[in-house]
Amino acid sequence: MAVEVVVVGGGYAGLAVIGALQDVPDVRIQLIEPGNAHELIPELPEALSVHGAISRHVVDYAEILDETKVKHVKTAAIGLQHTPPAVLTQDGSKVPYDWLVLASGSSPSMPPIPGLQKYGHPLRNAEDTARIKEALQYHKAQRVAVVGGGLTGVEVAGMLAADHDVILIEAARRVLPALGRGLAEYALQRLLRSGVTVVLGQKVQRIETHSIVLDRDQYGYDVLVWAGGIAVPEWIRHTGLNLDDHGFPITNANGQATDRIFVAGDLWHVTADGKDVPATAQVATIAGHYVGTTIGRLILGKPLEATGFSPRLRGMLISLDPGQGVGWVLHGGIPVRGLSARALKELSFRQYRLKLARTFRRP
């Protein structure tokens, strides 16, 4: 009898789990995912440029999975049944499993700031990107306020600066906390030279129709893009799993939440050397492959790695505008800036697509 593996979420982590299980014998895989396409989320700021097209940054699941034995269950997970084990779905069905991986990604973190839900445009998926593009007019008279100076916020601000009056607002004292201070300062100066107004060290107090009120200052805007971090999807909070203070499932070092349930991607709160590891597509891909390999070993009765999951990152690259970037590469953290960083990021996009093509082949 085939072993039933269910993967919730077809993002970077979910597809990596499936890829790692492709060659495990007697395994039947079902992917629970309501969308039609794998969204290349780190590329979506590129789609916001005047000539950008969202279609360039998604890959149809039919294209990915057509030559595999994976069944795409096109609905959303809304809960778990623990006895007998099954995933509850939006269409009212129950999908039984022997092994389950929760890799449903994250939701935008939307704190209770007055006016945020009404006026803020989050950017977490292709649908969000389409809404923002509909609001953009691509002329300098239109002011775009971007709230959040992390990876997404900086890329959005840089991508829109050529065609808009952009203001970037960050509550911390510097942008890009995931990078070293030198690289973050380089990014800041590049944004300023591109015409971006950068406001640091002030929190948003409320958002009005065309005004954003901070601790000390107030700025007008026409379009507001919210890039203020991520949160655990609400349905995860009602699964009966043990959760930490932020709502993430509590796991062991292998990403295992229960005997038969693993998490991967943004749902896995990964730490290394006592520090949080930023939730990026690269980490999600590495973690998904690790979890898939771990489940494969358990199915085959092989011993697990003794050390648990410790991601070895290949680098971190951020686009500052269509021609410039910043970041680091290789495990030692070699800094790269300017045209070379931008070219390396483009290369990483192409390499990921090639990896998808190699992984999902006809059995």
C-alpha positions in Angstrom: 0.0 0.0 0.0 1.3 3.5 -0.9 2.3 5.9 1.8 0.2 9.0 1.6 2.1 12.3 1.9 0.1 15.5 1.9 1.8 18.9 1.3 -0.1 22.0 2.1 1.2 24.9 0.1 2.8 25.1 -3.3 5.4 27.7 -2.6 9.2 27.4 -2.4 9.1 25.1 0.6 6.2 22.9 -0.6 7.7 22.2 -4.0 11.1 21.5 -2.4 9.4 18.9 -0.1 7.8 17.3 -3.2 11.0 17.3 -5.1 12.9 15.6 -2.3 10.3 12.8 -2.3 10.1 12.2 -6.0 12.3 9.1 -6.0 11.1 7.5 -2.8 9.2 4.3 -3.8 5.6 3.6 -2.9 4.8 7.2 -2.0 1.7 9.0 -3.2 1.9 12.8 -2.9 -1.0 15.3 -2.8 -0.5 19.0 -3.0 -3.2 21.1 -1.4 -3.0 24.5 -3.0 -5.9 26.7 -4.2 -3.8 28.6 -6.8 -3.1 27.7 -10.4 0.6 28.8 -10.3 3.8 28.8 -8.3 4.4 32.4 -7.5 8.0 33.6 -7.5 7.5 36.0 -4.6 11.0 37.5 -4.4 10.6 38.6 -8.1 7.2 40.3 -7.6 8.7 43.8 -6.9 10.2 43.5 -10.4 6.7 43.2 -11.8 5.8 46.6 -10.3 8.1 48.5 -12.7 6.5 50.3 -15.6 7.2 47.5 -18.1 6.9 44.7 -15.6 4.5 41.8 -16.2 3.2 39.6 -13.4 3.0 36.7 -15.8 6.8 36.6 -16.0 7.0 35.8 -12.3 4.7 32.8 -12.0 5.0 29.2 -13.2 1.8 27.2 -13.8 1.5 24.1 -11.6 0.4 22.2 -14.7 3.8 22.9 -16.2 5.6 21.9 -13.0 3.6 18.8 -12.0 2.3 17.5 -15.4 5.1 14.9 -15.7 4.9 13.7 -12.1 2.5 11.5 -10.1 1.6 14.4 -7.8 -2.1 15.1 -7.4 -2.9 18.8 -7.2 -5.9 19.3 -4.9 -7.1 22.8 -5.9 -8.6 24.1 -2.7 -7.4 25.7 0.5 -6.6 24.0 3.8 -8.7 25.4 6.7 -7.9 23.0 9.5 -6.8 19.6 10.7 -8.6 16.5 11.9 -6.3 14.6 14.2 -8.3 11.3 14.5 -8.2 9.9 11.9 -5.6 12.2 10.5 -6.8 14.4 7.7 -6.6 17.9 6.3 -9.9 19.8 6.3 -10.3 21.9 3.1 -12.4 24.8 2.0 -14.5 22.8 -0.4 -15.6 20.6 2.6 -13.5 17.6 1.9 -11.1 15.7 4.1 -7.7 14.7 2.7 -6.2 11.8 4.8 -2.5 11.5 5.3 0.2 9.3 6.7 2.7 12.2 6.7 1.8 15.9 6.5 3.9 19.0 5.7 2.4 22.4 6.4 4.1 24.8 4.1 1.3 27.2 3.5 3.5 30.3 3.6 2.7 33.5 5.6 0.2 36.3 5.6 1.1 40.0 5.7 1.5 41.3 9.3 -1.2 43.9 9.6 -1.0 45.5 13.1 -4.1 47.4 14.4 -3.0 50.7 13.0 -6.1 52.9 12.3 -6.7 53.0 8.5 -4.1 50.4 7.6 -6.6 47.7 6.5 -8.6 50.3 4.5 -5.8 52.1 2.7 -2.7 49.9 2.8 -1.7 47.6 0.0 0.2 44.5 1.2 2.6 42.8 -1.1 2.7 39.0 -0.5 1.5 37.4 -3.7 0.6 38.0 -7.4 -2.9 39.1 -6.5 -1.5 41.8 -4.2 0.9 42.9 -7.0 -1.9 43.2 -9.5 -3.9 45.5 -7.1 -0.8 47.7 -6.6 -0.2 47.9 -10.4 -3.8 49.0 -11.0 -3.3 51.8 -8.5 0.0 53.1 -10.0 0.0 55.8 -12.6 3.7 55.8 -13.4 4.3 59.6 -13.3 6.3 61.7 -10.8 3.2 63.5 -9.6 2.0 60.4 -7.9 3.5 59.8 -4.4 3.9 56.2 -3.3 4.5 55.6 0.4 6.3 52.3 1.2 6.2 51.3 4.8 8.9 48.8 5.9 12.6 49.1 5.2 13.3 45.3 5.0 14.0 43.3 1.8 10.6 43.8 0.2 10.2 47.5 1.1 13.6 48.5 -0.2 13.1 46.6 -3.5 9.7 48.2 -4.0 10.9 51.7 -3.3 13.9 51.3 -5.6 11.8 49.8 -8.4 9.3 52.6 -8.4 11.6 55.5 -7.8 12.2 56.2 -11.5 8.5 56.9 -12.2 7.1 58.0 -8.9 7.7 60.3 -5.9 8.6 57.6 -3.4 8.8 57.9 0.4 10.2 54.9 2.4 9.3 54.7 6.1 11.0 52.4 8.5 10.5 52.3 12.3 14.1 51.2 13.0 17.1 53.4 12.7 18.3 51.8 9.5 17.1 49.9 6.5 17.8 46.3 5.7 18.6 44.9 9.2 19.3 41.5 7.6 22.4 42.9 6.0 25.6 44.3 7.7 25.7 48.0 8.4 28.1 48.8 5.5 25.9 47.1 2.9 22.8 48.7 4.4 24.4 52.1 4.2 25.3 51.5 0.6 21.6 50.6 -0.1 20.4 53.7 1.7 22.7 56.0 -0.3 21.6 54.4 -3.5 17.9 54.9 -2.7 18.6 58.6 -1.8 20.4 59.2 -5.1 17.4 57.6 -6.9 15.2 60.3 -5.3 13.6 58.2 -2.6 12.8 60.1 0.6 13.8 57.9 3.5 12.3 58.4 6.9 13.9 56.3 9.7 13.1 55.9 13.4 9.4 56.7 13.3 6.4 54.4 13.7 3.1 54.8 11.8 0.4 56.0 14.2 -2.6 56.2 11.8 -3.3 56.3 8.1 -5.9 58.6 6.6 -7.3 58.9 3.1 -4.2 60.7 1.7 -2.1 61.2 4.8 0.2 59.0 6.9 0.8 60.1 10.4 4.0 59.1 12.1 5.4 59.7 15.6 6.6 63.2 14.8 5.8 63.9 11.1 3.0 63.6 8.7 3.3 62.9 4.9 0.9 62.9 2.0 0.6 59.9 -0.3 -1.5 58.6 -3.2 -0.7 54.9 -3.0 0.5 53.1 0.2 2.4 49.8 0.0 2.7 47.9 3.2 5.8 45.8 3.6 5.7 45.5 7.4 6.6 41.9 7.8 4.8 38.6 7.9 2.5 36.7 10.2 1.3 33.1 10.6 -2.0 32.4 8.6 -5.0 32.6 10.9 -6.1 29.0 10.3 -2.9 27.6 11.7 -3.9 29.1 15.1 -6.9 26.7 15.2 -5.1 23.4 14.3 -4.6 22.1 17.8 -0.8 22.2 17.3 1.5 23.6 20.1 2.3 27.2 19.1 4.9 29.7 20.3 4.1 33.3 21.4 4.0 34.5 17.8 1.7 31.7 16.6 4.4 29.5 14.9 4.1 25.8 15.4 6.6 24.5 17.9 8.9 21.9 16.3 12.0 19.9 17.1 15.3 20.5 15.2 14.0 18.6 12.2 10.9 20.7 11.7 8.6 18.1 13.3 5.6 19.4 15.1 4.0 16.0 15.9 4.9 12.4 15.1 3.4 12.8 11.6 3.3 16.5 11.0 6.2 18.7 9.8 6.3 22.4 8.9 8.5 24.1 6.4 9.0 27.6 4.8 7.7 30.7 6.6 5.8 28.5 9.1 9.0 27.1 10.5 10.5 29.6 12.9 14.2 28.7 12.2 17.0 29.8 14.5 20.7 29.3 14.2 23.3 30.1 16.8 20.6 31.6 18.9 19.5 34.1 16.2 16.4 34.1 14.1 17.0 33.2 10.4 15.1 35.6 8.1 12.2 33.9 6.3 13.4 34.1 2.7 12.7 32.0 -0.4 16.2 30.5 -0.2 15.7 29.4 3.4 12.2 28.0 2.5 13.7 26.0 -0.4 16.5 24.6 1.8 14.2 23.8 4.6 11.6 22.1 2.3 14.3 19.9 0.8 15.5 19.0 4.3 12.0 18.1 5.5 11.2 16.1 2.4 14.5 14.2 2.8 13.7 13.6 6.5 10.3 12.2 5.7 11.8 10.0 3.0 14.3 8.6 5.5 11.5 7.9 8.0 9.5 6.1 5.4 12.5 4.0 4.3 13.5 3.3 7.9 16.8 5.1 7.6 18.5 7.0 10.5 18.0 10.8 10.6 20.8 13.3 10.7 21.9 13.8 14.3 22.4 17.6 14.1 19.0 18.7 12.9 18.4 21.5 10.4 21.0 24.2 10.1 20.7 26.2 6.8 23.8 27.0 4.9 22.9 30.1 3.0 24.5 30.8 -0.4 24.0 34.5 -0.1 21.5 37.3 0.1 20.9 39.7 -2.8 18.6 42.8 -3.0 17.6 44.8 -6.0 17.9 48.5 -5.4 16.6 49.5 -8.9 16.5 48.0 -12.3 20.3 48.2 -12.7 21.8 48.1 -9.2 21.8 45.8 -6.2 23.6 44.9 -3.0 24.2 41.9 -0.8 26.6 39.1 -0.1 27.5 35.7 -1.6 29.0 32.5 -0.5 29.0 31.2 3.1 31.8 33.6 4.1 29.7 36.6 3.2 31.6 38.2 0.4 30.0 41.7 -0.1 28.8 42.6 -3.6 27.4 45.9 -4.8 26.1 47.7 -7.9 25.8 46.1 -11.3 27.4 42.8 -10.2 24.9 42.3 -7.3 22.0 43.0 -9.7 23.4 40.5 -12.3 23.9 37.9 -9.6 20.3 38.2 -8.5 19.1 37.8 -12.1 21.2 34.7 -12.3 19.7 33.3 -9.1 16.2 33.7 -10.6 17.2 31.8 -13.7 19.0 29.1 -11.7 15.8 28.5 -9.6 13.7 28.0 -12.8 16.3 25.5 -14.1 16.2 23.7 -10.8 12.4 23.3 -11.0 12.7 21.9 -14.6 15.4 19.4 -13.5 13.5 18.3 -10.3 10.1 17.7 -11.8 10.7 15.2 -14.5 8.8 12.3 -15.9 9.0 9.3 -13.5 
